[in-house]
Amino acid sequence: MSESLDIDTRRRRLRYRSARTGTKETDLLVGDVIARLGNGLPPEEVEQAERLLGANDVDIATWISGRMPAPAEHDTPFLARLRREARNRRHRPLR
């Protein structure tokens, strides 16, 4: 993503892009976290999320689930946050 854009614009674009990744699983895993954090996502994690969304959707889901280790460039605090959220989601009762 272009560094020339202000952080609020980047967050808005990230919310849109993360909800429409191409696979429903990744939409739910990534899009929900980003939507919930909203403007609270730190700039460094905005950049990490932007880079992560450039990867293959199926790979992103396997990295989050832990079925496959993430490459170093994607093994970031944002990915760790997604993993925690996915673990917590499994332990929440269905509504």
Biopython code that builds the backbone (N, CA, C, O; Angstrom):
import numpy as np
from Bio.PDB.StructureBuilder import StructureBuilder

atoms = [
    (1, "MET", "N", (0.857, -1.177, 0.000)),
    (1, "MET", "CA", (0.000, 0.000, 0.000)),
    (1, "MET", "C", (0.897, 1.232, 0.000)),
    (1, "MET", "O", (2.011, 1.196, 0.521)),
    (2, "SER", "N", (0.431, 2.265, -0.555)),
    (2, "SER", "CA", (1.234, 3.473, -0.682)),
    (2, "SER", "C", (1.394, 4.171, 0.657)),
    (2, "SER", "O", (0.425, 4.421, 1.373)),
    (3, "GLU", "N", (2.634, 4.475, 0.973)),
    (3, "GLU", "CA", (2.926, 5.193, 2.209)),
    (3, "GLU", "C", (2.454, 6.639, 2.140)),
    (3, "GLU", "O", (2.369, 7.302, 3.173)),
    (4, "SER", "N", (2.144, 7.147, 0.943)),
    (4, "SER", "CA", (1.717, 8.529, 0.810)),
    (4, "SER", "C", (0.287, 8.744, 1.293)),
    (4, "SER", "O", (-0.115, 9.879, 1.550)),
    (5, "LEU", "N", (-0.488, 7.659, 1.421)),
    (5, "LEU", "CA", (-1.862, 7.787, 1.912)),
    (5, "LEU", "C", (-1.848, 7.964, 3.424)),
    (5, "LEU", "O", (-1.006, 7.389, 4.114)),
    (6, "ASP", "N", (-2.784, 8.760, 3.935)),
    (6, "ASP", "CA", (-2.840, 8.922, 5.383)),
    (6, "ASP", "C", (-3.347, 7.634, 6.022)),
    (6, "ASP", "O", (-3.965, 6.805, 5.356)),
    (7, "ILE", "N", (-3.085, 7.473, 7.302)),
    (7, "ILE", "CA", (-3.387, 6.227, 8.001)),
    (7, "ILE", "C", (-4.887, 5.928, 8.030)),
    (7, "ILE", "O", (-5.273, 4.762, 7.954)),
    (8, "ASP", "N", (-5.729, 6.934, 8.135)),
    (8, "ASP", "CA", (-7.177, 6.688, 8.153)),
    (8, "ASP", "C", (-7.659, 6.116, 6.818)),
    (8, "ASP", "O", (-8.501, 5.218, 6.792)),
    (9, "THR", "N", (-7.130, 6.631, 5.725)),
    (9, "THR", "CA", (-7.483, 6.107, 4.400)),
    (9, "THR", "C", (-6.997, 4.670, 4.261)),
    (9, "THR", "O", (-7.712, 3.819, 3.732)),
    (10, "ARG", "N", (-5.793, 4.401, 4.728)),
    (10, "ARG", "CA", (-5.255, 3.042, 4.664)),
    (10, "ARG", "C", (-6.098, 2.083, 5.494)),
    (10, "ARG", "O", (-6.339, 0.951, 5.075)),
    (11, "ARG", "N", (-6.548, 2.523, 6.666)),
    (11, "ARG", "CA", (-7.403, 1.664, 7.503)),
    (11, "ARG", "C", (-8.736, 1.382, 6.814)),
    (11, "ARG", "O", (-9.218, 0.249, 6.838)),
    (12, "ARG", "N", (-9.333, 2.401, 6.203)),
    (12, "ARG", "CA", (-10.605, 2.200, 5.484)),
    (12, "ARG", "C", (-10.423, 1.214, 4.342)),
    (12, "ARG", "O", (-11.244, 0.314, 4.167)),
    (13, "ARG", "N", (-9.376, 1.369, 3.575)),
    (13, "ARG", "CA", (-9.107, 0.455, 2.463)),
    (13, "ARG", "C", (-8.863, -0.967, 2.974)),
    (13, "ARG", "O", (-9.302, -1.944, 2.367)),
    (14, "LEU", "N", (-8.169, -1.059, 4.078)),
    (14, "LEU", "CA", (-7.882, -2.360, 4.664)),
    (14, "LEU", "C", (-9.161, -3.043, 5.142)),
    (14, "LEU", "O", (-9.322, -4.248, 4.955)),
    (15, "ARG", "N", (-10.066, -2.291, 5.753)),
    (15, "ARG", "CA", (-11.349, -2.873, 6.182)),
    (15, "ARG", "C", (-12.117, -3.414, 4.985)),
    (15, "ARG", "O", (-12.667, -4.514, 5.043)),
    (16, "TYR", "N", (-12.158, -2.656, 3.918)),
    (16, "TYR", "CA", (-12.864, -3.103, 2.714)),
    (16, "TYR", "C", (-12.189, -4.344, 2.129)),
    (16, "TYR", "O", (-12.845, -5.351, 1.863)),
    (17, "ARG", "N", (-10.901, -4.262, 1.939)),
    (17, "ARG", "CA", (-10.158, -5.348, 1.300)),
    (17, "ARG", "C", (-10.182, -6.627, 2.138)),
    (17, "ARG", "O", (-10.265, -7.722, 1.581)),
    (18, "SER", "N", (-10.113, -6.507, 3.451)),
    (18, "SER", "CA", (-10.065, -7.697, 4.310)),
    (18, "SER", "C", (-11.408, -8.418, 4.387)),
    (18, "SER", "O", (-11.455, -9.596, 4.740)),
    (19, "ALA", "N", (-12.480, -7.739, 4.066)),
    (19, "ALA", "CA", (-13.804, -8.363, 4.079)),
    (19, "ALA", "C", (-14.128, -9.021, 2.741)),
    (19, "ALA", "O", (-15.148, -9.698, 2.612)),
    (20, "ARG", "N", (-13.269, -8.828, 1.750)),
    (20, "ARG", "CA", (-13.500, -9.373, 0.412)),
    (20, "ARG", "C", (-12.211, -9.968, -0.141)),
    (20, "ARG", "O", (-11.721, -9.550, -1.190)),
    (21, "THR", "N", (-11.673, -10.942, 0.572)),
    (21, "THR", "CA", (-10.376, -11.495, 0.187)),
    (21, "THR", "C", (-10.460, -12.484, -0.963)),
    (21, "THR", "O", (-9.509, -12.634, -1.730)),
    (22, "GLY", "N", (-11.573, -13.144, -1.080)),
    (22, "GLY", "CA", (-11.709, -14.163, -2.116)),
    (22, "GLY", "C", (-12.164, -15.490, -1.546)),
    (22, "GLY", "O", (-12.782, -16.290, -2.248)),
    (23, "THR", "N", (-11.863, -15.733, -0.265)),
    (23, "THR", "CA", (-12.371, -16.946, 0.388)),
    (23, "THR", "C", (-13.110, -16.540, 1.652)),
    (23, "THR", "O", (-12.684, -15.637, 2.372)),
    (24, "LYS", "N", (-14.203, -17.205, 1.911)),
    (24, "LYS", "CA", (-15.034, -16.867, 3.064)),
    (24, "LYS", "C", (-14.278, -17.046, 4.378)),
    (24, "LYS", "O", (-14.437, -16.251, 5.304)),
    (25, "GLU", "N", (-13.456, -18.094, 4.457)),
    (25, "GLU", "CA", (-12.709, -18.347, 5.683)),
    (25, "GLU", "C", (-11.783, -17.178, 6.017)),
    (25, "GLU", "O", (-11.732, -16.719, 7.158)),
    (26, "THR", "N", (-11.058, -16.708, 5.013)),
    (26, "THR", "CA", (-10.137, -15.592, 5.245)),
    (26, "THR", "C", (-10.912, -14.309, 5.515)),
    (26, "THR", "O", (-10.493, -13.503, 6.346)),
    (27, "ASP", "N", (-12.034, -14.107, 4.831)),
    (27, "ASP", "CA", (-12.887, -12.947, 5.116)),
    (27, "ASP", "C", (-13.261, -12.930, 6.592)),
    (27, "ASP", "O", (-13.177, -11.893, 7.251)),
    (28, "LEU", "N", (-13.674, -14.087, 7.107)),
    (28, "LEU", "CA", (-14.106, -14.159, 8.500)),
    (28, "LEU", "C", (-12.934, -14.001, 9.464)),
    (28, "LEU", "O", (-13.037, -13.275, 10.453)),
    (29, "LEU", "N", (-11.840, -14.665, 9.186)),
    (29, "LEU", "CA", (-10.698, -14.616, 10.098)),
    (29, "LEU", "C", (-10.045, -13.242, 10.141)),
    (29, "LEU", "O", (-9.778, -12.708, 11.217)),
    (30, "VAL", "N", (-9.791, -12.679, 8.984)),
    (30, "VAL", "CA", (-9.066, -11.400, 8.914)),
    (30, "VAL", "C", (-10.030, -10.222, 8.972)),
    (30, "VAL", "O", (-9.820, -9.278, 9.734)),
    (31, "GLY", "N", (-11.081, -10.279, 8.169)),
    (31, "GLY", "CA", (-12.020, -9.161, 8.077)),
    (31, "GLY", "C", (-12.690, -8.818, 9.392)),
    (31, "GLY", "O", (-12.846, -7.643, 9.725)),
    (32, "ASP", "N", (-13.087, -9.837, 10.144)),
    (32, "ASP", "CA", (-13.739, -9.572, 11.427)),
    (32, "ASP", "C", (-12.815, -8.887, 12.416)),
    (32, "ASP", "O", (-13.226, -7.969, 13.125)),
    (33, "VAL", "N", (-11.566, -9.331, 12.463)),
    (33, "VAL", "CA", (-10.599, -8.720, 13.389)),
    (33, "VAL", "C", (-10.363, -7.265, 13.017)),
    (33, "VAL", "O", (-10.389, -6.389, 13.882)),
    (34, "ILE", "N", (-10.136, -7.005, 11.750)),
    (34, "ILE", "CA", (-9.868, -5.635, 11.307)),
    (34, "ILE", "C", (-11.092, -4.751, 11.507)),
    (34, "ILE", "O", (-10.960, -3.598, 11.920)),
    (35, "ALA", "N", (-12.277, -5.275, 11.220)),
    (35, "ALA", "CA", (-13.502, -4.491, 11.416)),
    (35, "ALA", "C", (-13.703, -4.146, 12.892)),
    (35, "ALA", "O", (-14.099, -3.031, 13.228)),
    (36, "ARG", "N", (-13.430, -5.098, 13.754)),
    (36, "ARG", "CA", (-13.621, -4.862, 15.185)),
    (36, "ARG", "C", (-12.606, -3.855, 15.732)),
    (36, "ARG", "O", (-12.947, -3.029, 16.579)),
    (37, "LEU", "N", (-11.379, -3.921, 15.259)),
    (37, "LEU", "CA", (-10.346, -3.003, 15.748)),
    (37, "LEU", "C", (-10.544, -1.597, 15.205)),
    (37, "LEU", "O", (-10.219, -0.614, 15.871)),
    (38, "GLY", "N", (-11.079, -1.507, 13.990)),
    (38, "GLY", "CA", (-11.348, -0.202, 13.392)),
    (38, "GLY", "C", (-10.135, 0.698, 13.391)),
    (38, "GLY", "O", (-9.059, 0.311, 12.936)),
    (39, "ASN", "N", (-10.314, 1.894, 13.900)),
    (39, "ASN", "CA", (-9.224, 2.871, 13.914)),
    (39, "ASN", "C", (-8.207, 2.605, 15.001)),
    (39, "ASN", "O", (-7.231, 3.343, 15.131)),
    (40, "GLY", "N", (-8.421, 1.553, 15.791)),
    (40, "GLY", "CA", (-7.479, 1.207, 16.844)),
    (40, "GLY", "C", (-6.316, 0.358, 16.377)),
    (40, "GLY", "O", (-5.401, 0.083, 17.152)),
    (41, "LEU", "N", (-6.336, -0.064, 15.114)),
    (41, "LEU", "CA", (-5.232, -0.874, 14.598)),
    (41, "LEU", "C", (-4.004, 0.024, 14.445)),
    (41, "LEU", "O", (-4.042, 1.006, 13.703)),
    (42, "PRO", "N", (-2.914, -0.311, 15.143)),
    (42, "PRO", "CA", (-1.711, 0.530, 15.078)),
    (42, "PRO", "C", (-1.143, 0.594, 13.658)),
    (42, "PRO", "O", (-1.276, -0.361, 12.893)),
    (43, "PRO", "N", (-0.520, 1.704, 13.307)),
    (43, "PRO", "CA", (0.029, 1.863, 11.947)),
    (43, "PRO", "C", (0.949, 0.733, 11.520)),
    (43, "PRO", "O", (0.906, 0.309, 10.365)),
    (44, "GLU", "N", (1.782, 0.236, 12.429)),
    (44, "GLU", "CA", (2.694, -0.848, 12.028)),
    (44, "GLU", "C", (1.914, -2.130, 11.703)),
    (44, "GLU", "O", (2.328, -2.898, 10.834)),
    (45, "GLU", "N", (0.795, -2.366, 12.390)),
    (45, "GLU", "CA", (-0.021, -3.536, 12.070)),
    (45, "GLU", "C", (-0.859, -3.304, 10.811)),
    (45, "GLU", "O", (-1.208, -4.258, 10.116)),
    (46, "VAL", "N", (-1.182, -2.050, 10.513)),
    (46, "VAL", "CA", (-1.848, -1.751, 9.235)),
    (46, "VAL", "C", (-0.929, -2.184, 8.098)),
    (46, "VAL", "O", (-1.372, -2.829, 7.148)),
    (47, "GLU", "N", (0.338, -1.833, 8.194)),
    (47, "GLU", "CA", (1.298, -2.206, 7.152)),
    (47, "GLU", "C", (1.453, -3.727, 7.071)),
    (47, "GLU", "O", (1.511, -4.289, 5.977)),
    (48, "GLN", "N", (1.519, -4.386, 8.223)),
    (48, "GLN", "CA", (1.649, -5.844, 8.244)),
    (48, "GLN", "C", (0.418, -6.503, 7.616)),
    (48, "GLN", "O", (0.545, -7.470, 6.866)),
    (49, "ALA", "N", (-0.759, -5.985, 7.921)),
    (49, "ALA", "CA", (-2.005, -6.532, 7.360)),
    (49, "ALA", "C", (-2.056, -6.318, 5.854)),
    (49, "ALA", "O", (-2.479, -7.205, 5.113)),
    (50, "GLU", "N", (-1.627, -5.148, 5.401)),
    (50, "GLU", "CA", (-1.613, -4.877, 3.962)),
    (50, "GLU", "C", (-0.713, -5.877, 3.242)),
    (50, "GLU", "O", (-1.079, -6.401, 2.190)),
    (51, "ARG", "N", (0.460, -6.141, 3.807)),
    (51, "ARG", "CA", (1.373, -7.108, 3.186)),
    (51, "ARG", "C", (0.792, -8.514, 3.225)),
    (51, "ARG", "O", (0.893, -9.263, 2.253)),
    (52, "LEU", "N", (0.180, -8.870, 4.359)),
    (52, "LEU", "CA", (-0.411, -10.201, 4.496)),
    (52, "LEU", "C", (-1.497, -10.436, 3.451)),
    (52, "LEU", "O", (-1.581, -11.518, 2.869)),
    (53, "LEU", "N", (-2.319, -9.431, 3.215)),
    (53, "LEU", "CA", (-3.412, -9.590, 2.250)),
    (53, "LEU", "C", (-2.919, -9.689, 0.809)),
    (53, "LEU", "O", (-3.700, -9.988, -0.094)),
    (54, "GLY", "N", (-1.650, -9.445, 0.593)),
    (54, "GLY", "CA", (-1.062, -9.657, -0.726)),
    (54, "GLY", "C", (-0.719, -11.117, -0.986)),
    (54, "GLY", "O", (-0.395, -11.496, -2.111)),
    (55, "ALA", "N", (-0.793, -11.935, 0.066)),
    (55, "ALA", "CA", (-0.491, -13.364, -0.069)),
    (55, "ALA", "C", (-1.735, -14.123, -0.518)),
    (55, "ALA", "O", (-2.837, -13.575, -0.546)),
    (56, "ASN", "N", (-1.545, -15.366, -0.861)),
    (56, "ASN", "CA", (-2.623, -16.255, -1.274)),
    (56, "ASN", "C", (-3.583, -16.486, -0.102)),
    (56, "ASN", "O", (-3.144, -16.734, 1.021)),
    (57, "ASP", "N", (-4.895, -16.405, -0.364)),
    (57, "ASP", "CA", (-5.902, -16.554, 0.690)),
    (57, "ASP", "C", (-5.809, -17.886, 1.419)),
    (57, "ASP", "O", (-5.930, -17.937, 2.643)),
    (58, "VAL", "N", (-5.598, -18.946, 0.682)),
    (58, "VAL", "CA", (-5.506, -20.268, 1.302)),
    (58, "VAL", "C", (-4.287, -20.341, 2.211)),
    (58, "VAL", "O", (-4.354, -20.920, 3.296)),
    (59, "ASP", "N", (-3.177, -19.757, 1.777)),
    (59, "ASP", "CA", (-1.978, -19.726, 2.619)),
    (59, "ASP", "C", (-2.237, -18.946, 3.907)),
    (59, "ASP", "O", (-1.827, -19.373, 4.986)),
    (60, "ILE", "N", (-2.910, -17.814, 3.793)),
    (60, "ILE", "CA", (-3.211, -17.000, 4.979)),
    (60, "ILE", "C", (-3.997, -17.831, 5.993)),
    (60, "ILE", "O", (-3.684, -17.820, 7.184)),
    (61, "ALA", "N", (-5.003, -18.540, 5.530)),
    (61, "ALA", "CA", (-5.819, -19.356, 6.436)),
    (61, "ALA", "C", (-4.985, -20.456, 7.085)),
    (61, "ALA", "O", (-5.167, -20.744, 8.268)),
    (62, "THR", "N", (-4.077, -21.073, 6.337)),
    (62, "THR", "CA", (-3.256, -22.137, 6.932)),
    (62, "THR", "C", (-2.233, -21.573, 7.908)),
    (62, "THR", "O", (-1.880, -22.239, 8.882)),
    (63, "TRP", "N", (-1.748, -20.355, 7.664)),
    (63, "TRP", "CA", (-0.829, -19.730, 8.613)),
    (63, "TRP", "C", (-1.543, -19.371, 9.909)),
    (63, "TRP", "O", (-0.999, -19.543, 11.000)),
    (64, "ILE", "N", (-2.766, -18.870, 9.778)),
    (64, "ILE", "CA", (-3.535, -18.512, 10.970)),
    (64, "ILE", "C", (-3.854, -19.750, 11.784)),
    (64, "ILE", "O", (-3.749, -19.733, 13.010)),
    (65, "SER", "N", (-4.241, -20.821, 11.116)),
    (65, "SER", "CA", (-4.618, -22.053, 11.814)),
    (65, "SER", "C", (-3.410, -22.778, 12.395)),
    (65, "SER", "O", (-3.557, -23.607, 13.293)),
    (66, "GLY", "N", (-2.224, -22.473, 11.891)),
    (66, "GLY", "CA", (-1.020, -23.145, 12.355)),
    (66, "GLY", "C", (-0.732, -24.449, 11.625)),
    (66, "GLY", "O", (0.198, -25.167, 11.992)),
    (67, "ARG", "N", (-1.510, -24.767, 10.600)),
    (67, "ARG", "CA", (-1.267, -25.992, 9.831)),
    (67, "ARG", "C", (0.012, -25.891, 9.013)),
    (67, "ARG", "O", (0.578, -26.907, 8.608)),
    (68, "MET", "N", (0.460, -24.677, 8.773)),
    (68, "MET", "CA", (1.674, -24.448, 8.004)),
    (68, "MET", "C", (2.353, -23.211, 8.602)),
    (68, "MET", "O", (1.677, -22.221, 8.885)),
    (69, "PRO", "N", (3.674, -23.250, 8.798)),
    (69, "PRO", "CA", (4.339, -22.057, 9.335)),
    (69, "PRO", "C", (4.348, -20.924, 8.300)),
    (69, "PRO", "O", (4.473, -21.157, 7.098)),
    (70, "ALA", "N", (4.214, -19.721, 8.794)),
    (70, "ALA", "CA", (4.242, -18.548, 7.907)),
    (70, "ALA", "C", (5.682, -18.216, 7.549)),
    (70, "ALA", "O", (6.581, -18.393, 8.371)),
    (71, "PRO", "N", (5.910, -17.738, 6.337)),
    (71, "PRO", "CA", (7.253, -17.259, 5.997)),
    (71, "PRO", "C", (7.595, -16.045, 6.864)),
    (71, "PRO", "O", (6.708, -15.352, 7.362)),
    (72, "ALA", "N", (8.863, -15.811, 7.030)),
    (72, "ALA", "CA", (9.338, -14.759, 7.938)),
    (72, "ALA", "C", (8.698, -13.400, 7.657)),
    (72, "ALA", "O", (8.381, -12.665, 8.593)),
    (73, "GLU", "N", (8.506, -13.056, 6.387)),
    (73, "GLU", "CA", (7.963, -11.727, 6.077)),
    (73, "GLU", "C", (6.509, -11.572, 6.517)),
    (73, "GLU", "O", (6.016, -10.448, 6.621)),
    (74, "HIS", "N", (5.818, -12.676, 6.774)),
    (74, "HIS", "CA", (4.426, -12.603, 7.219)),
    (74, "HIS", "C", (4.247, -13.021, 8.673)),
    (74, "HIS", "O", (3.148, -12.911, 9.216)),
    (75, "ASP", "N", (5.314, -13.498, 9.310)),
    (75, "ASP", "CA", (5.235, -13.922, 10.705)),
    (75, "ASP", "C", (5.422, -12.688, 11.587)),
    (75, "ASP", "O", (6.504, -12.439, 12.118)),
    (76, "THR", "N", (4.349, -11.933, 11.725)),
    (76, "THR", "CA", (4.377, -10.608, 12.353)),
    (76, "THR", "C", (3.462, -10.564, 13.574)),
    (76, "THR", "O", (2.700, -11.501, 13.811)),
    (77, "PRO", "N", (3.534, -9.485, 14.347)),
    (77, "PRO", "CA", (2.584, -9.318, 15.452)),
    (77, "PRO", "C", (1.123, -9.336, 14.988)),
    (77, "PRO", "O", (0.253, -9.802, 15.723)),
    (78, "PHE", "N", (0.847, -8.840, 13.793)),
    (78, "PHE", "CA", (-0.531, -8.878, 13.305)),
    (78, "PHE", "C", (-0.987, -10.317, 13.077)),
    (78, "PHE", "O", (-2.115, -10.664, 13.429)),
    (79, "LEU", "N", (-0.140, -11.150, 12.501)),
    (79, "LEU", "CA", (-0.497, -12.555, 12.303)),
    (79, "LEU", "C", (-0.677, -13.244, 13.657)),
    (79, "LEU", "O", (-1.579, -14.068, 13.813)),
    (80, "ALA", "N", (0.163, -12.921, 14.630)),
    (80, "ALA", "CA", (0.003, -13.484, 15.978)),
    (80, "ALA", "C", (-1.351, -13.074, 16.561)),
    (80, "ALA", "O", (-2.014, -13.878, 17.215)),
    (81, "ARG", "N", (-1.756, -11.842, 16.328)),
    (81, "ARG", "CA", (-3.071, -11.372, 16.786)),
    (81, "ARG", "C", (-4.186, -12.192, 16.131)),
    (81, "ARG", "O", (-5.141, -12.594, 16.796)),
    (82, "LEU", "N", (-4.058, -12.437, 14.824)),
    (82, "LEU", "CA", (-5.067, -13.229, 14.122)),
    (82, "LEU", "C", (-5.140, -14.644, 14.683)),
    (82, "LEU", "O", (-6.227, -15.205, 14.825)),
    (83, "ARG", "N", (-3.983, -15.219, 14.999)),
    (83, "ARG", "CA", (-3.968, -16.568, 15.577)),
    (83, "ARG", "C", (-4.675, -16.600, 16.934)),
    (83, "ARG", "O", (-5.454, -17.512, 17.212)),
    (84, "ARG", "N", (-4.401, -15.603, 17.772)),
    (84, "ARG", "CA", (-5.074, -15.534, 19.085)),
    (84, "ARG", "C", (-6.575, -15.404, 18.921)),
    (84, "ARG", "O", (-7.348, -16.070, 19.610)),
    (85, "GLU", "N", (-6.979, -14.541, 18.003)),
    (85, "GLU", "CA", (-8.410, -14.338, 17.758)),
    (85, "GLU", "C", (-9.070, -15.624, 17.264)),
    (85, "GLU", "O", (-10.183, -15.949, 17.678)),
    (86, "ALA", "N", (-8.398, -16.346, 16.394)),
    (86, "ALA", "CA", (-8.952, -17.600, 15.884)),
    (86, "ALA", "C", (-9.086, -18.626, 17.003)),
    (86, "ALA", "O", (-10.088, -19.338, 17.074)),
    (87, "ARG", "N", (-8.079, -18.709, 17.882)),
    (87, "ARG", "CA", (-8.162, -19.628, 19.024)),
    (87, "ARG", "C", (-9.306, -19.251, 19.946)),
    (87, "ARG", "O", (-10.056, -20.120, 20.391)),
    (88, "ASN", "N", (-9.447, -17.967, 20.239)),
    (88, "ASN", "CA", (-10.521, -17.496, 21.120)),
    (88, "ASN", "C", (-11.888, -17.752, 20.507)),
    (88, "ASN", "O", (-12.835, -18.080, 21.222)),
    (89, "ARG", "N", (-12.001, -17.607, 19.208)),
    (89, "ARG", "CA", (-13.269, -17.816, 18.514)),
    (89, "ARG", "C", (-13.740, -19.264, 18.672)),
    (89, "ARG", "O", (-14.935, -19.525, 18.808)),
    (90, "ARG", "N", (-12.794, -20.191, 18.654)),
    (90, "ARG", "CA", (-13.172, -21.607, 18.807)),
    (90, "ARG", "C", (-13.768, -21.894, 20.166)),
    (90, "ARG", "O", (-14.534, -22.846, 20.320)),
    (91, "HIS", "N", (-13.429, -21.086, 21.155)),
    (91, "HIS", "CA", (-13.880, -21.341, 22.522)),
    (91, "HIS", "C", (-15.129, -20.546, 22.891)),
    (91, "HIS", "O", (-15.642, -20.685, 24.001)),
    (92, "ARG", "N", (-15.619, -19.722, 21.980)),
    (92, "ARG", "CA", (-16.861, -18.964, 22.240)),
    (92, "ARG", "C", (-18.065, -19.786, 21.858)),
    (92, "ARG", "O", (-18.046, -20.488, 20.848)),
    (93, "PRO", "N", (-19.119, -19.707, 22.657)),
    (93, "PRO", "CA", (-20.345, -20.438, 22.274)),
    (93, "PRO", "C", (-20.982, -19.805, 21.045)),
    (93, "PRO", "O", (-20.879, -18.598, 20.826)),
    (94, "LEU", "N", (-21.634, -20.633, 20.257)),
    (94, "LEU", "CA", (-22.355, -20.126, 19.081)),
    (94, "LEU", "C", (-23.594, -19.386, 19.536)),
    (94, "LEU", "O", (-24.185, -19.723, 20.562)),
    (95, "ARG", "N", (-23.986, -18.385, 18.782)),
    (95, "ARG", "CA", (-25.191, -17.612, 19.136)),
    (95, "ARG", "C", (-26.336, -18.039, 18.304)),
    (95, "ARG", "O", (-27.437, -17.509, 18.451)),
]
sb = StructureBuilder()
sb.init_structure("model")
sb.init_model(0)
sb.init_chain("A")
sb.init_seg("    ")
for serial, (resi, resn, name, xyz) in enumerate(atoms, 1):
    if name == "N":
        sb.init_residue(resn, " ", resi, " ")
    sb.init_atom(name, np.array(xyz, "f"), 0.0, 1.0, " ", f" {name:<3s}", serial, name[0])
structure = sb.get_structure()
